[in-house]
Amino acid sequence: MARSFGAAPSIEDFEFLAQTAFHRIPAPFAKHLGGITVSVEEFADDETLNALGIEDGWELTGLYHGRPMEDETIWNAGEERPHITLYRQPLLAEWCESGVTLDALVTHVVIHEVGHHFGLSDEQMHALEAASGD
């Protein structure tokens, strides 16, 4: 008997999962996220990877663009609004390899990138995850 698996989740599916993740963020934090936009691309472009010192595009699943909230002032109000980009292909690969649900993975990446909005470094977020058992 043949098995059918359907298409991989689309960019629109990822956008839906990202918006769902935003709605799960508790109110004390969510009230500071109104200006953040989210987009989904297949992979990070070479310019982004080079700027981050990343050689393999499969290693980047998401990226926060913008100043940490604590650095925002009226003097930089005209700058580009904070933005999160999710990278579909690396997320699909991690989903297949990790055994977690796709919505849990996208939520994890969105929360991680939101952490940058609040001024947390990767090291601080990894320490918080380790302390919480995630």
C-alpha positions in Angstrom: 0.0 0.0 0.0 1.4 3.4 -1.0 1.7 6.2 1.6 1.2 9.8 0.9 2.8 12.5 3.1 1.7 15.8 1.5 3.7 18.9 1.0 6.2 20.4 3.5 4.8 23.3 5.5 4.8 26.5 3.4 6.1 30.0 4.2 2.4 30.9 5.0 2.3 28.0 7.4 5.4 29.2 9.2 4.0 32.8 9.3 0.9 31.4 11.0 3.0 29.4 13.5 5.0 32.5 14.3 1.9 34.6 14.9 0.5 31.9 17.1 3.8 31.9 19.1 3.5 35.7 19.6 -0.1 35.2 21.0 1.3 32.7 23.6 3.7 35.3 25.1 2.5 36.4 28.5 0.9 39.9 28.7 3.7 41.6 30.7 6.0 40.9 27.8 3.6 41.0 24.9 2.7 44.6 25.5 6.3 45.5 24.4 6.1 43.5 21.1 3.5 45.5 19.2 6.0 47.0 16.7 7.8 43.7 15.9 7.1 42.2 12.4 7.9 38.7 11.3 8.8 37.3 7.9 9.8 33.9 6.6 12.5 33.3 4.0 13.9 30.0 2.7 17.5 30.7 3.9 19.5 33.7 5.2 21.3 35.5 2.3 25.0 35.5 2.0 25.3 39.1 3.3 23.5 38.1 6.5 25.5 35.0 7.0 28.8 36.9 6.4 27.8 39.6 8.9 27.2 37.0 11.5 30.3 35.0 10.7 28.2 31.9 9.8 29.5 29.7 7.0 26.6 27.3 6.7 23.1 28.6 6.0 21.6 25.5 7.6 22.8 26.7 11.0 20.6 29.8 11.2 16.9 29.3 12.0 16.0 32.8 13.0 17.3 36.3 13.4 16.3 39.4 15.3 16.9 42.7 13.4 16.8 45.8 15.5 17.9 47.5 18.7 17.3 45.9 22.0 14.3 47.6 23.7 16.5 49.1 26.4 18.4 51.0 23.6 15.4 52.6 22.0 15.1 56.3 22.4 13.2 59.1 20.7 16.4 59.8 18.8 16.3 56.5 16.9 12.5 56.5 16.5 12.8 56.9 12.7 14.9 53.8 12.3 13.5 50.6 10.9 11.2 48.8 13.3 12.3 45.6 15.0 11.9 42.5 12.9 12.3 38.8 13.2 13.1 36.6 10.2 12.6 32.9 10.4 14.4 30.6 7.9 12.2 27.9 6.6 14.6 25.3 5.3 16.9 25.2 8.4 13.8 25.0 10.5 12.4 22.1 8.5 15.7 20.3 8.8 15.9 20.8 12.6 12.3 19.7 12.9 13.1 16.4 11.1 16.2 15.9 13.2 14.9 17.0 16.7 11.7 15.0 17.1 9.8 18.0 18.5 6.6 19.3 17.0 7.0 22.1 14.4 4.9 24.5 16.4 7.1 23.9 19.5 10.2 24.5 17.4 8.9 27.7 15.8 7.7 28.9 19.2 11.2 28.2 20.7 12.9 30.2 17.9 10.4 33.1 18.1 10.8 33.3 21.9 14.6 33.2 21.5 14.5 36.1 19.0 12.1 38.0 21.2 14.7 37.6 24.0 17.1 39.7 21.8 14.4 42.4 21.7 14.6 42.5 25.5 18.4 42.7 25.4 19.3 39.1 26.2 22.4 37.6 24.6 22.5 34.1 23.2 24.6 33.1 26.3 22.0 34.5 28.7 19.2 32.7 26.9 21.0 29.4 26.8 21.6 29.7 30.6 17.9 30.4 31.2 16.9 27.4 29.1 19.4 25.2 30.9 18.1 26.4 34.3 14.5 25.8 33.3 15.2 22.3 31.9 14.3 23.1 28.3 
